[in-house]
Amino acid sequence: MCDWAEQIFGPVRDPASLVERASVEMKELGEAVEARDVSEVGKEAADVLILLYRLADQFGLDLDQEVQAKMAINRSRTWVSKGDGTGSHL
């Protein structure tokens, strides 16, 4: 995925550009969710993930490993539900 992106778009000069682009894709994802357009939700969510994988790669990180490590932290925390499917830790 990252190799493909570099071949198509070239090397990343500033990782912040990936964050900015991911923000654009998140906005598009939000629009797809509001429209309840399942097909677009899948495509836009994938676009966000592709950018996040590329961002992690810029820092020599394996995003799958980072998610697993973060989930271990999350599982050890005490959480408070906000009642909307989200929450925050104490």
N, C-alpha and C positions, 0 to 999 in steps of 0.2 A: 504494500500500500504506500509506504513512504518512498520507496524507490520509484514507483509509478509517478507519484506526485512530483518528485524532483525532476524526473524526465520531462514531464508535461509543463510544469510551472517554473522549473529552475530551482536553484538552491535558496534556502531561506536566509535572507540578509539580516532580518531582525525578527526573533520569535514573537514579538509583540504583534506583528502583522497577522500571525495565525490566530492570536486571541481576538483581534479586531474582526477577522473574518468569521470566527466562530460566533461572535456576538451577532453578526448579520444573520448567520444561519439559525441561531437561537430565536431571533425575531421571526424568521420565516417558519420555524417550528411552532412558535406560539400562535401564529396565524393559522397554521394547519390544524392545530389542536382546537382553536376557537371554531373553525369551520367543520370540525369533526370529520376531516378528510383523512381517512385511515391510510390511504396510499401515500399521501403527501407527508403525513406524520412519520411514516417509516423512512421515506427518502430524506427528509430534513433531519431526523434524528441520526441517520447514518452519516450525513454530511458533517454534523457536529462531531461525531465520534472520529471520523476520518481526520478532521483537523486536530482533535485532541491527541490522537495517536501520533500524528506528525509533530506536534508540539513536544510531547514526551520524548520522542526520538531525538529532538534537537538537544536535549539535555542528557542523552545517554540513558534514559529511563525506559523500562518495560512497563507500559501502562497496565497490562494485566496483573503483573506483580504488585504494582502500586495500589491497584484496587483491592487485591487480596490483603495486603498489609493494612490498608485503611479500614477494611471491613473487620479485621481482627481488633483494631482500636475501637471501632463503633460498637462491636458486640460486647466489649468490656465496659462501656459507658452506661450510665443511667439516663434514660430518655423521658421526655415529657411530650405527649401527643398534643398537637394543636387542634385536633379534631377535623382536619381537612386532608389527612393523608400525609402530613408532614409533621415535624417535631423539632425539638432542640434538646441538646444534652445539658445536663446540670454541671 
